[in-house]
Amino acid sequence: MEKAIEILLKSIKVSTENLQYIAEETTGTNGMLLNSVIETLKAQTLVIKTISCKLDAEKAKKNRALDFICGKGLANEFNNKK
């Protein structure tokens, strides 16, 4: 997982924890609204983790392809074509 994504997830986690504390102290409509925001942030966290996994998989494919190309000595053919 990339460092930027880790920082984003950590930031969302801290925000969620802070909102959870506030929601526990808040009653009525505001408390329900805060709980809704918390659930949305948790869902966003899952989306970010899924996208991060897909990114890692695509990077791995790219790296395997580049390793193959370089291993076969084909890198010059790609660089010389215009």
Legacy VTK file of the C-alpha trace (Angstrom):
# vtk DataFile Version 3.0
C-alpha trace
ASCII
DATASET POLYDATA
POINTS 82 float
0.000 0.000 0.000
1.357 3.407 -0.896
2.302 5.867 1.817
-0.236 8.470 0.644
-3.058 5.937 0.917
-1.890 4.885 4.378
-1.895 8.524 5.507
-5.384 9.020 4.073
-6.710 5.917 5.850
-5.120 6.980 9.134
-6.661 10.443 8.808
-10.106 8.964 8.150
-9.691 6.629 11.138
-8.822 9.527 13.459
-11.746 11.581 12.129
-14.080 8.630 12.613
-12.901 8.106 16.190
-13.347 11.800 16.998
-16.811 11.863 15.467
-17.719 8.681 17.344
-16.838 10.347 20.645
-18.879 13.423 19.754
-21.814 11.310 18.553
-21.897 9.449 21.867
-22.273 12.772 23.662
-24.866 14.144 21.244
-28.552 13.265 21.278
-31.400 13.687 18.857
-31.109 14.521 15.193
-27.515 15.743 15.436
-26.396 12.451 16.958
-28.103 10.482 14.198
-26.536 12.738 11.570
-23.091 12.199 13.074
-23.629 8.440 13.073
-24.574 8.653 9.412
-21.363 10.557 8.670
-19.370 7.943 10.598
-20.897 5.112 8.576
-20.159 6.987 5.353
-16.508 7.412 6.385
-16.275 3.708 7.173
-17.680 2.893 3.743
-15.186 5.277 2.147
-12.402 3.448 3.980
-13.494 0.166 2.398
-13.582 1.787 -1.042
-10.082 3.225 -0.572
-8.731 -0.159 0.547
-10.315 -1.851 -2.475
-8.872 0.723 -4.866
-5.475 0.353 -3.185
-5.551 -3.422 -3.710
-6.473 -2.959 -7.374
-3.637 -0.431 -7.752
-1.159 -2.864 -6.205
-2.329 -5.624 -8.557
-1.966 -3.394 -11.624
1.498 -2.282 -10.535
2.510 -5.913 -10.114
1.295 -6.714 -13.658
3.197 -3.756 -15.051
6.364 -4.762 -13.238
6.093 -8.361 -14.460
5.647 -7.136 -18.022
8.648 -4.827 -17.736
10.745 -7.627 -16.230
9.801 -9.870 -19.145
10.581 -7.188 -21.722
13.933 -6.367 -20.147
14.755 -10.045 -19.599
14.250 -10.784 -23.296
16.298 -7.749 -24.331
13.316 -6.092 -25.998
13.544 -2.766 -24.183
15.577 -1.163 -26.976
12.940 -2.076 -29.566
10.287 -0.196 -27.594
12.538 2.792 -27.014
13.591 3.112 -30.666
10.082 2.929 -32.193
8.316 6.202 -32.854
LINES 1 83
82 0 1 2 3 4 5 6 7 8 9 10 11 12 13 14 15 16 17 18 19 20 21 22 23 24 25 26 27 28 29 30 31 32 33 34 35 36 37 38 39 40 41 42 43 44 45 46 47 48 49 50 51 52 53 54 55 56 57 58 59 60 61 62 63 64 65 66 67 68 69 70 71 72 73 74 75 76 77 78 79 80 81
